[in-house]
Amino acid sequence: MICWPPFFPRPLACPENLEGEIVLSNHPLIRETMKDVLTEALDLAGLQRVLTDMGEGRIRCIAVDTPVPSQFSHEILNANP
């Protein structure tokens, strides 16, 4: 079986059987894809700021039990991928 791209780590292995850290190649396509995913799709820098602010007490998290779900939860549950 020919596997493309040949530089990507263990492309034919089952995820359940992989152990240890995944080492990514320094190929330009992989670098660009990871940058796009972590900065445009996920906003990793924003997540790090929120987690830091929570840890330092600038953002307070409050849990509230309500009889019905919030309107935001309906939007999340009914969102199309």
C-alpha positions in Angstrom: 0.0 0.0 0.0 1.3 3.4 -0.9 0.8 6.0 1.7 0.8 9.7 0.9 2.3 11.9 2.4 5.1 9.6 3.4 6.5 12.1 5.9 3.5 12.1 8.2 3.9 10.0 11.4 2.5 6.5 11.4 -0.3 7.2 9.0 -1.7 3.7 8.8 -1.7 2.9 12.5 -4.9 2.7 14.5 -5.2 5.6 17.0 -6.0 3.1 19.7 -2.6 1.4 19.2 -0.5 4.6 19.2 1.5 5.4 22.3 3.6 8.3 23.2 4.0 11.8 21.7 3.1 12.3 18.1 6.1 14.0 16.3 5.0 16.1 13.3 7.3 16.5 10.3 8.7 19.9 9.6 7.1 19.9 6.1 5.6 23.2 5.0 2.1 21.8 4.4 2.0 20.3 7.9 3.3 23.5 9.5 0.7 25.6 7.6 -2.1 23.3 8.4 -1.2 23.2 12.2 -0.9 27.0 12.2 -4.3 27.4 10.5 -6.0 24.9 12.9 -4.5 26.4 16.1 -4.9 30.1 15.2 -7.9 30.4 12.9 -10.2 27.5 13.8 -9.5 27.1 17.5 -8.0 30.5 18.6 -5.5 28.8 20.9 -4.1 32.1 22.1 -7.6 33.2 23.2 -8.1 29.9 25.1 -4.7 30.4 26.8 -5.7 33.9 27.9 -9.1 32.7 29.3 -7.5 29.8 31.2 -4.8 32.1 32.6 -7.4 34.7 33.6 -9.4 32.0 35.3 -6.4 30.7 37.2 -5.4 34.2 38.3 -9.0 35.1 39.4 -9.8 37.7 36.8 -12.5 35.5 35.4 -14.9 34.0 37.9 -16.8 30.8 37.1 -20.2 30.3 38.6 -22.3 27.2 38.2 -26.1 27.7 38.2 -28.7 25.0 38.3 -31.8 26.0 36.2 -35.0 24.1 35.3 -34.4 24.5 31.6 -31.3 24.7 29.4 -30.1 28.1 28.3 -30.7 29.4 24.8 -27.0 29.1 24.1 -27.1 25.4 24.7 -29.9 25.0 22.1 -27.7 26.8 19.5 -24.8 24.6 20.3 -26.8 21.3 20.2 -28.6 22.2 17.0 -25.6 23.6 15.1 -24.7 22.0 11.8 -21.1 21.0 11.3 
